[in-house]
Structures are given as C-alpha cells and as structure tokens.
Amino acid sequence: MKRFAPGLLNLLLLAALALSFLLSLRIGPVPLTLGEVGHALLRPGAEAANLADVLVQQRIIVNEIRLPRVLLAILVGMSLGTAGAAMQGLLRNPLAEPGLLGVSSSASLGAVLCLYYGVSALSPWLVPASAMGCAALATLVLYGIARQRASNLTLILCGVALSSLAAAATSLAINLAPNPTDMQDIVLWLMGSLSDRSFADIRLCLPFIAAGLLLLFACGPQLDALTLGEDEASSLGVNLPRLRVQIILGTALCVGASVAVTGSIGFVGLVVPHLLRKAVGYHPSRLLFSSALGGALLLLAADIVLRLVSGEQELMLGVVTAMIGAPFFLALVLRQRRGVP
C-alpha cells in the first residue's frame, strides 16, 4: 500500500466504513433497500398504529436485529485493531497480536470460567471483568519476556504456550460441563460470533472498550519515541514504566471486553496494522487510529461476507477471520525469514 497524507487515509477508511455500515443493514434473510434502511433509522420511534405491518417489521429488523450487530462489529473491530497496533509498538515486533500471543485465549478462559461456575449470574459485569483480568495477566507475561530481548521466534513460541495453556484449561471446563447443552454453548461461543447480539451486549462492553481505546490512543507520541530505543525514549522524557502499564491496561480492557461479548476473534490485530503501516509512514501514533478504523472495516466486511455465503447454518465469525489471518501470518513469517521489510 502506498503512503497517504495523514488525514486522507482515515477519510478513505471512514468512507468505506460508512458504505459497509449501510450495506450490512441491507443484507439478511429479508433484503431491504437503502431507502427502507434510512427510513427505519431516521424514524425508529414512529407509532406502530400509524404504520403498515411491513414498515413495523422493517423497523424491528433494522433497529433491533441488524443495528446492534453492526455497531458491535465496529466496536470490537476498533478495539482489536488498536490493541494489535499498540502491542506491536510496545514490543517493537510486527508479529505481535492479541490472538497469536495468547491474550485473546486468556481472556476467553477468564470469561468461560466465569460462565462455567455461574458467577455471571451475580452480575453480568463479572464476565468482562474476569476476561480483562486474564488478558492483562497474559499481556504482562509477554511484556516481561519481550524485555529480555527475546527474538520473534521466542516471543511467538511463548504466545503459543500461553494459548495452549489457556485452551487446555478451557477444554477442561468443557469436558467437565454438567450437560451437553452447556458444552455446546461454550464451544459455539468460543468460535466467535456477532449473531443474536443486542444493545445490552453493547452497553456491557462499551465502557471498557472506550476506556481502553482512550488509553491506547494517548500512547501514540510515546510509541513514536520508542521506535528509537528505550534509552533514547527515556532521554526524550518518556516514562517507560507508565507507558507499559498504560498499554497493558488498555489492551486488557479492549480485548477482554470484546471477548466477553463475542468470543475469540483472531488475527484482526495482526492483519490491519501490517496493511496500514506503510501507508501511515511507519508512525505508530498515526497507525493507532488508522488501525481502529481498519479493524472496524475488516470485521464488518468479514461479517457481511459470511452472511452472504452462509446457508441455513450461519458460519462463525471467528472461523472466517482465522481463515483470512492464518495464511496472512504464514506469508508474513516467510517474508521476514527472507529479510523482506
């Protein structure tokens, strides 16, 4: 991708996101026109008594079924894209990504344990809290390893180990599930999906994702300085311990809250920053916001594709992103082995 002016790339991403937003509201078992979608969005509270049955149905479809799904895709995509860009800036490793390095798996484990033991019945807020706690712990472990000047291979292997450990513990919970229904619910949830989500799910994750995004966006100038090295960044006035805590906390909030409502959706934080890095001139501060928009666009586009190609049984979004991201990751690793930037 060629380099763009700082604001032009974000304008293009916003335009593509707006078009995807409208397209996503149109498609489904009941296809709608842009006029019908616009009318439903602009007049969501019109009195049902004054409307024909078909118009009432259109408002229900757009505002209660499709709109929460679209907004959640944008929120989760923004959080995963930004978290991936921030982790890559902190670890100075283009292969860093919450899903690959075990952060998403650890967040899934926290959420599954909360669901399995019935703690979520006490308060729905305990699910994202548990997911964020496990995500923060995994991010902290990874940062401790990265500080030892570990190679890319070492960092990836440690991420694989964390993922395997979290997956094993999650599998144990599935294996000990009291009935087949609980086991099936956990398995389907772990695959990642936006279907059957409501505004209640958005209200559950929005405060945490918003706080996490604010923390990560505020790290931009310090990440620019960190590209020169830790000693040089410190000499420029960067408070490294505070920066590390800020990124770890922001990543945990974004990834943990996202996983708590959608399950594990991987590779967004790897693919998006890598595609946009050259376009922003390799500036981590510019990459953060562009990755947020790009992540939202990628996840929304993937959700549109899976709804178009799915039959009676809808595909899981986490499966689709993995099918996109796994070959991309392999190609990226091979390029790095050949020394291609």
C-alpha positions in Angstrom: 0.0 0.0 0.0 1.4 3.4 -1.0 1.9 6.2 1.5 -1.1 8.6 2.0 -1.4 12.1 3.5 -2.1 11.7 7.3 -5.8 12.6 7.0 -6.6 11.2 3.6 -6.2 7.5 4.6 -8.5 8.0 7.6 -11.1 9.7 5.4 -11.0 6.8 2.9 -11.4 4.3 5.7 -14.3 6.3 7.2 -16.0 6.4 3.8 -15.5 2.6 3.3 -16.8 2.0 6.8 -19.9 4.1 6.2 -20.7 2.2 3.0 -20.2 -1.1 4.8 -22.4 0.1 7.6 -25.3 0.7 5.2 -24.7 -2.5 3.2 -24.6 -4.6 6.4 -28.0 -3.1 7.4 -29.4 -4.1 4.0 -28.5 -7.7 3.7 -30.1 -10.6 5.5 -32.9 -13.1 5.1 -35.2 -10.1 4.4 -33.3 -7.8 2.0 -34.0 -4.1 2.3 -33.4 -1.1 0.1 -31.3 1.9 1.2 -34.4 3.9 1.4 -36.1 1.4 3.7 -33.0 1.3 5.9 -32.8 5.1 6.1 -36.4 5.4 6.9 -36.1 2.9 9.7 -33.0 4.6 11.2 -34.4 8.1 11.0 -37.8 7.3 12.4 -37.2 4.4 14.9 -39.8 5.6 17.3 -42.8 6.1 15.0 -46.1 5.0 16.3 -46.8 1.4 15.2 -50.5 2.2 14.9 -49.8 4.7 12.1 -47.7 2.3 10.1 -48.4 -0.7 7.9 -47.3 -4.1 9.2 -44.4 -4.3 6.7 -43.0 -1.0 7.9 -43.1 -2.1 11.5 -41.3 -5.3 10.6 -38.6 -3.3 8.8 -38.0 -1.1 11.9 -37.7 -4.2 14.1 -35.3 -5.9 11.7 -33.1 -2.8 11.3 -33.1 -1.3 14.8 -33.4 -4.4 17.0 -31.6 -7.1 15.0 -29.1 -5.7 12.5 -28.1 -2.4 14.1 -26.7 -3.9 17.3 -24.8 -6.5 15.3 -23.2 -3.8 13.1 -22.4 -1.5 15.9 -20.8 -4.3 17.9 -18.7 -5.3 14.8 -17.4 -1.7 14.7 -16.6 -1.6 18.4 -14.9 -4.9 18.5 -13.0 -4.3 15.3 -11.8 -1.0 16.6 -10.6 -2.5 19.9 -8.8 -5.4 18.3 -7.1 -3.3 15.6 -5.9 -0.7 18.0 -4.7 -3.3 20.6 -2.7 -5.1 17.9 -1.1 -1.8 16.7 -0.3 -0.8 20.3 1.2 -4.2 21.2 3.4 -4.2 18.1 4.6 -0.7 19.0 5.4 -1.6 22.6 7.1 -4.9 21.8 8.6 -3.5 18.6 7.5 -6.7 16.9 5.3 -6.7 13.8 4.1 -10.2 14.6 2.6 -9.2 17.9 -1.2 -9.7 18.1 -3.6 -10.5 20.9 -4.8 -13.7 19.3 -1.4 -15.0 18.3 0.3 -14.3 21.6 -2.4 -15.8 23.8 -4.1 -12.7 25.1 -7.4 -13.5 23.5 -7.2 -17.1 24.6 -6.5 -16.0 28.2 -9.4 -13.6 28.0 -11.6 -16.4 26.7 -10.5 -18.6 29.6 -11.5 -15.9 32.1 -14.9 -15.5 30.6 -15.5 -19.3 30.3 -14.6 -19.8 34.0 -17.0 -17.0 35.0 -19.7 -18.6 32.9 -18.9 -22.2 34.0 -19.0 -21.6 37.7 -22.2 -19.5 37.4 -20.5 -16.3 38.8 -22.0 -14.4 35.9 -25.4 -14.9 37.5 -24.4 -12.5 40.3 -23.7 -9.7 37.8 -23.2 -9.6 34.0 -20.3 -7.2 34.6 -18.2 -10.0 36.1 -17.8 -11.7 32.7 -15.8 -8.8 31.1 -14.0 -8.2 34.4 -12.8 -11.8 34.5 -11.8 -11.7 30.8 -9.9 -8.4 31.2 -8.1 -9.7 34.3 -6.8 -12.8 32.5 -5.9 -10.7 29.4 -3.9 -8.3 31.5 -2.0 -11.1 33.1 -1.1 -12.7 29.7 0.0 -9.3 28.4 2.1 -8.7 31.4 3.8 -12.1 31.0 4.5 -11.4 27.3 6.0 -8.0 28.1 8.3 -9.5 30.7 9.5 -11.9 28.1 10.0 -9.2 25.5 12.1 -7.1 27.8 14.7 -9.9 27.9 15.3 -9.0 24.2 13.7 -12.2 23.0 13.7 -13.0 19.3 10.5 -13.0 17.3 10.5 -16.8 17.3 10.9 -16.9 21.1 8.0 -14.5 21.6 5.7 -16.4 19.2 6.6 -19.7 20.9 5.8 -18.1 24.3 2.5 -16.9 22.9 1.7 -20.4 21.6 2.5 -21.8 25.1 0.1 -19.3 26.7 -2.6 -20.1 24.1 -2.1 -23.8 24.6 -2.4 -23.5 28.4 -5.5 -21.3 28.2 -7.0 -23.7 25.6 -6.3 -26.7 27.8 -7.9 -25.1 30.8 -10.9 -24.1 28.6 -11.1 -27.6 27.3 -11.1 -29.0 30.8 -14.1 -26.7 31.6 -15.9 -28.0 28.5 -15.0 -31.6 29.4 -16.4 -31.2 32.9 -19.6 -29.3 31.8 -22.6 -30.7 33.6 -24.7 -31.3 30.5 -24.2 -31.4 26.7 -26.1 -28.1 26.2 -23.7 -26.2 28.4 -20.8 -27.8 26.5 -22.3 -26.8 23.1 -22.9 -23.2 24.3 -19.3 -22.8 25.4 -17.9 -24.3 22.2 -20.1 -22.1 19.9 -19.3 -19.0 22.0 -15.5 -19.7 21.7 -15.7 -19.7 17.9 -16.6 -16.0 17.9 -19.8 -14.6 16.5 -21.9 -11.4 16.3 -25.2 -13.1 15.7 -28.1 -12.8 18.3 -26.4 -9.8 20.0 -28.4 -6.9 21.3 -27.9 -3.4 22.7 -27.5 -5.0 26.1 -24.2 -6.5 24.9 -23.1 -3.1 23.5 -23.9 -1.5 26.9 -21.9 -4.2 28.6 -18.7 -3.8 26.6 -18.8 -0.1 25.5 -17.5 1.5 28.8 -14.5 -0.8 28.9 -13.7 -0.6 25.2 -14.0 3.2 25.3 -11.6 3.4 28.3 -9.2 1.0 26.6 -9.2 3.0 23.3 -8.6 6.3 25.1 -5.6 4.8 27.0 -4.1 3.3 23.8 -4.6 6.5 21.7 -2.9 8.5 24.3 0.2 6.4 23.9 0.9 7.5 20.3 3.7 10.1 20.9 5.5 7.8 23.3 5.4 4.9 20.9 6.9 7.2 18.2 9.8 7.9 20.6 10.1 4.2 21.5 11.0 3.3 17.9 14.4 4.9 18.6 15.0 2.5 21.5 14.2 2.5 25.2 17.3 4.6 26.2 16.6 7.2 23.6 12.9 7.3 24.5 13.7 7.8 28.2 16.1 10.7 27.3 13.2 12.3 25.4 11.1 12.3 28.6 9.1 9.1 28.0 8.0 7.5 31.3 8.5 3.8 30.2 7.0 2.1 33.3 3.9 4.2 32.9 3.7 3.6 29.2 3.9 -0.2 29.7 1.2 -0.2 32.3 -1.0 2.0 30.1 -0.7 -0.2 27.1 -1.1 -3.4 29.1 -4.2 -2.0 30.8 -5.6 -0.6 27.5 -5.1 -3.9 25.7 -6.7 -5.9 28.5 -9.7 -3.6 28.5 -10.2 -3.7 24.7 -9.5 -7.4 24.3 -11.2 -8.6 27.5 -14.4 -6.7 26.9 -14.5 -7.7 23.2 -14.0 -11.4 24.0 -16.6 -11.2 26.8 -19.4 -10.4 24.3 -18.3 -12.0 21.0 -16.0 -14.8 21.9 -12.5 -15.1 20.5 -12.0 -13.4 17.1 -8.4 -13.6 16.0 -5.9 -12.0 13.5 -7.6 -8.6 13.2 -4.8 -7.0 15.2 -2.2 -8.6 13.0 -3.6 -8.1 9.5 -4.8 -4.5 9.9 -1.7 -2.8 11.3 0.5 -4.6 8.8 -1.6 -3.5 5.9 -1.7 0.1 7.0 1.8 0.6 8.5 3.5 1.7 5.2 0.5 4.0 4.4 1.0 6.0 7.6 4.7 6.3 7.1 5.6 3.8 9.8 4.5 6.2 12.6 3.0 4.2 15.5 0.9 7.3 16.6 -0.8 7.5 13.2 -1.2 3.8 13.0 -3.3 3.6 16.1 -6.3 5.5 14.8 -6.0 4.1 11.3 -5.9 0.6 12.7 -9.0 1.3 14.7 -10.9 2.3 11.6 -9.3 -0.5 9.6 -10.2 -3.1 12.2 -13.8 -2.0 12.2 -13.9 -2.1 8.4 -12.3 -5.6 8.3 -14.6 -7.1 10.9 -17.7 -5.6 9.4 -16.7 -6.7 5.9 -16.0 -10.2 7.1 -19.4 -10.3 8.8 -21.0 -9.2 5.6 -19.2 -11.9 3.6 -20.2 -14.7 6.0 -23.8 -13.7 5.9 -23.8 -13.6 2.1 -22.2 -17.1 1.8 -23.9 -18.8 4.7 -26.8 -21.2 4.1 -29.3 -22.2 6.8 -26.4 -22.6 9.3 -24.5 -19.3 9.6 -20.7 -19.5 9.7 -18.9 -18.3 12.8 -17.1 -15.0 12.5 -14.0 -16.3 14.4 -13.7 -19.1 11.8 -13.8 -16.6 8.9 -11.2 -14.3 10.4 -8.9 -17.2 11.1 -9.2 -18.4 7.5 -8.2 -14.9 6.4 -5.5 -14.3 9.0 -3.7 -17.7 9.2 -2.4 -17.6 5.6 -1.5 -13.9 6.0 0.5 -14.7 9.1 2.3 -17.5 7.4 3.2 -15.2 4.5 4.4 -12.6 6.9 6.7 -15.0 8.7 8.2 -16.2 5.4 8.8 -12.7 4.3 10.6 -11.9 7.5 12.8 -15.0 7.1 13.8 -13.7 3.6 14.5 -10.3 5.1 11.8 -8.5 3.2 10.5 -5.5 5.1 
